[in-house]
Structures are given as structure tokens and as C-alpha cells.
Amino acid sequence: MWDGILTPEQRAQFGRCGNSIFAAPGKVGIRDALLSGYTTRFETPVQIREGDYEIDFVGAFSYFGGAGSRLLHVGNIGRFFMMGGDVTIGQAEHPVNQLSCHPMLQGGFGGWPVVAEHHQANAAFVAKSRAQRDMEHAAKFGKVHIGNDVWIGQGAYVRRGVTIGDGAVVAARSLVLKDVPPYTIVAGSPAKPIKTRFAQPVIDALLDLRWWEYGLTALTGVDPTNIEAAICQIEENIRCGRARPYHPPIVTITKDGDILRNPPLPTPQNERAQ
Ligand SMILES: CC(C)(COP(=O)(O)OP(=O)(O)OC[C@H]1O[C@@H](n2cnc3c(N)ncnc32)[C@H](O)[C@@H]1OP(=O)(O)O)[C@@H](O)C(=O)NCCC(=O)NCCS
């Protein structure tokens, strides 16, 4: 069980600086990444590689991270999410319409004595600058949301506020500034759609099917190389009860580094599938 997998040393290490977590149903292991100061909920299994994360929720069968990855300001990540290394998502934005973009103007770097003095003497303007930035950014930069069965390639950059639809692909080294529609492949800087993965009737069927809600039971006897046949087989699996809604254990990693195992919460996703 849980406590048997995590050694006291791993727990202590995790609490101090965060770690990369490999979770399987009912167990979790730890490697070297940064995951601290933030509460994240994961469905299991999930694999988190080296990186720095502020994510609210990650769906089952997803893996992400590796080499310099930084995922901040992220709301939900769906199931079967795939990601290369060196990906940046949701980096902070600075105000570009004030005298300087430097966060010092909004009260940052107060640990430097000369800056602290400046802040004290100009407190009203510091507060005004911060309030304006916060208001504008709250309106413009919501959390990044990533759908199910999404693949983000090596070295991509996704700006705050972007939503990536189910089944979408972000090509390596792309700069994603706008929402990505479901099952669309985007590439370049700035990223633009280069093609869809399937014809629109197939995309519509897949979005209706939401096979990921059933986990691997949806895929029993499915030939992934023949998309029409795969859809028919998944429909049949659901119809005959071979595919069952997947309700995995949910793991919470608290901002203090505590690891808690919870029963699955009802979500619109799994309620719909029942
Ligand atoms: C997005 C991707 C999957 C597309 O693969 P594909 O379907 O075989 O695409 P194609 O090779 O047919 O390319 C289609 C067009 O997109 C362009 N393109 C492909 N990848 C691109 C990229 N990363 N940036 C810019 N343009 C790209 C191609 O030049 C081509 O343009 P053209 O039609 O003008 O010639 C692939 O290019 C990619 O980026 N893979 C990510 C690999 C990775 O990051 N692996 C890490 C492990 S997770």
C-alpha cells in the first residue's frame, strides 16, 4: 500500500524540494522533479517526470515533464495526455503597457533593501500598478486547460489562457498563443493549424464517444490503425458493457508535500459516463 512504497527518506525529500512521481493504481514512486508549494490532484496511474508544476488536476494514463519542463497556471489536464521534454506552459506575464515591464513596479524584489525603500516611499503607486496588472491579467490570462488524448511535442511553449481541445497535437517547438480546436495539429511560431487528425465526421464521432472516460476497457479488441472500425468496436464495447467507466483512485499532493489518497470525486465527466 501507499506508505510501503514511499520510504521515509523519499517523503522527507519530497517535502523539502518536490519530486517527480510515478503513480500506478494503488502505488506511487518518486524521482527528481520539483512539485512543491502547490496542491495537485492526480488520477492514477499517471507519470510525472522531472519539472516544475502548478497544476490543479491531471487525468489518468497521462505522462508529462522531462528536461526543463515548467507547467504553471494550469487548471485541468485530461486523460491520456502525452508530453515531450522542455515544454513551457503558463509562464507569468508582465504588464507591457506600464512605464516598465519590471515586476519591481508592482512590489516585486522587495527583498533588496534599496527596492524596499523605494516601495515604502511610493506605496500608493506600487499598489495601483499591481491592482491594474492583476485586473488586466485576470481578464486576459485564465488557466491553461488541456483536453484528453492531447500530445504536446518537445520544446513547445503554451501561453497563459490557452485551451487545447481533446485529441489535439502541438508540434515540436511551437509557440501556442491561441486555443487549439479538438483533433487539430498546430505548428510553428506563432502556431497555426496545419491539419486535422481525421475527417470531421470521424472527429465528431470521437468527441461524442469520449472513449477515455472508460480507460483501457474501451480499447479491448480495438484496432487503432483503422479509425472507423475502432469507433465501431468502442461503441460495441460500451453497448455490451465490456467498456466500463473508469473510476481510479485519486491522489492529492498538498502544498506542504503531503501525499493523500482519496476516493474518486464525482465529476461531470464520470457522471456522464455512468
Ligand atoms: C506535429 C507532428 C506530429 C506532425 O507530424 P506529421 O503528421 O508527420 O506532419 P508532416 O511531416 O506531414 O508535416 C506537415 C506540415 O507541418 C510542418 N511541420 C511539422 N512539424 C512542424 C514543426 N514542429 N514546426 C513547424 N512546422 C512543422 C511540416 O513542415 C509540413 O509542412 P508543409 O506541408 O508545408 O510541408 C510532428 O512534426 C511533430 O512535431 N512531432 C513531435 C515530436 C516530438 O516532440 N517528440 C518528443 C517526444 S513526446
The ligand as a MOL file (V3000), in Angstrom:
LIG
                    3D

  0  0  0     0  0            999 V3000
M  V30 BEGIN CTAB
M  V30 COUNTS 48 50 0 0 0
M  V30 BEGIN ATOM
M  V30 1 C 3.3700 17.6720 -35.3850 0
M  V30 2 C 3.9220 16.3940 -35.9560 0
M  V30 3 C 3.3690 15.2250 -35.1630 0
M  V30 4 C 3.4170 16.3420 -37.3930 0
M  V30 5 O 3.8200 15.1410 -37.9740 0
M  V30 6 P 3.2400 14.7150 -39.4450 0
M  V30 7 O 1.7770 14.4930 -39.3740 0
M  V30 8 O 4.0840 13.5890 -39.9080 0
M  V30 9 O 3.4600 16.0650 -40.2670 0
M  V30 10 P 4.1920 16.2790 -41.6520 0
M  V30 11 O 5.5980 15.8210 -41.5690 0
M  V30 12 O 3.3290 15.6870 -42.7100 0
M  V30 13 O 4.2060 17.8620 -41.7600 0
M  V30 14 C 3.0670 18.5970 -42.1270 0
M  V30 15 C 3.4810 20.0480 -42.2910 0
M  V30 16 O 3.7430 20.5890 -40.9860 0
M  V30 17 C 5.0660 21.1240 -40.9040 0
M  V30 18 N 5.5950 20.8310 -39.5790 0
M  V30 19 C 5.7000 19.6320 -38.9930 0
M  V30 20 N 6.2280 19.7610 -37.7520 0
M  V30 21 C 6.4620 21.0600 -37.5880 0
M  V30 22 C 7.0050 21.7980 -36.5280 0
M  V30 23 N 7.4100 21.2320 -35.3860 0
M  V30 24 N 7.0930 23.1290 -36.6500 0
M  V30 25 C 6.6950 23.7310 -37.8010 0
M  V30 26 N 6.1600 23.0670 -38.8490 0
M  V30 27 C 6.0660 21.7570 -38.7450 0
M  V30 28 C 5.8220 20.3800 -41.9950 0
M  V30 29 O 6.9300 21.1380 -42.4260 0
M  V30 30 C 4.7830 20.2440 -43.0790 0
M  V30 31 O 4.6610 21.4710 -43.7480 0
M  V30 32 P 4.3780 21.5050 -45.3640 0
M  V30 33 O 3.0360 20.8490 -45.5340 0
M  V30 34 O 4.3800 22.9630 -45.6770 0
M  V30 35 O 5.4840 20.7280 -45.9900 0
M  V30 36 C 5.4770 16.3270 -35.8810 0
M  V30 37 O 6.0410 17.1990 -36.8220 0
M  V30 38 C 5.9990 16.7360 -34.5080 0
M  V30 39 O 6.1870 17.8970 -34.1850 0
M  V30 40 N 6.2570 15.7340 -33.6380 0
M  V30 41 C 6.6790 15.9870 -32.2910 0
M  V30 42 C 7.8700 15.0830 -31.9220 0
M  V30 43 C 8.2630 15.2680 -30.5110 0
M  V30 44 O 8.2440 16.3510 -29.9980 0
M  V30 45 N 8.6380 14.1810 -29.8480 0
M  V30 46 C 9.0010 14.2560 -28.4500 0
M  V30 47 C 8.5510 13.0020 -27.7590 0
M  V30 48 S 6.9830 13.2250 -26.9800 0
M  V30 END ATOM
M  V30 BEGIN BOND
M  V30 1 1 1 2
M  V30 2 1 2 3
M  V30 3 1 2 4
M  V30 4 1 2 36
M  V30 5 1 4 5
M  V30 6 1 5 6
M  V30 7 2 6 7
M  V30 8 1 6 8
M  V30 9 1 6 9
M  V30 10 1 9 10
M  V30 11 2 10 11
M  V30 12 1 10 12
M  V30 13 1 10 13
M  V30 14 1 13 14
M  V30 15 1 14 15
M  V30 16 1 15 16
M  V30 17 1 15 30
M  V30 18 1 16 17
M  V30 19 1 17 18
M  V30 20 1 17 28
M  V30 21 1 18 19
M  V30 22 1 18 27
M  V30 23 2 19 20
M  V30 24 1 20 21
M  V30 25 1 21 22
M  V30 26 2 21 27
M  V30 27 1 22 23
M  V30 28 2 22 24
M  V30 29 1 24 25
M  V30 30 2 25 26
M  V30 31 1 26 27
M  V30 32 1 28 29
M  V30 33 1 28 30
M  V30 34 1 30 31
M  V30 35 1 31 32
M  V30 36 2 32 33
M  V30 37 1 32 34
M  V30 38 1 32 35
M  V30 39 1 36 37
M  V30 40 1 36 38
M  V30 41 2 38 39
M  V30 42 1 38 40
M  V30 43 1 40 41
M  V30 44 1 41 42
M  V30 45 1 42 43
M  V30 46 2 43 44
M  V30 47 1 43 45
M  V30 48 1 45 46
M  V30 49 1 46 47
M  V30 50 1 47 48
M  V30 END BOND
M  V30 END CTAB
M  END
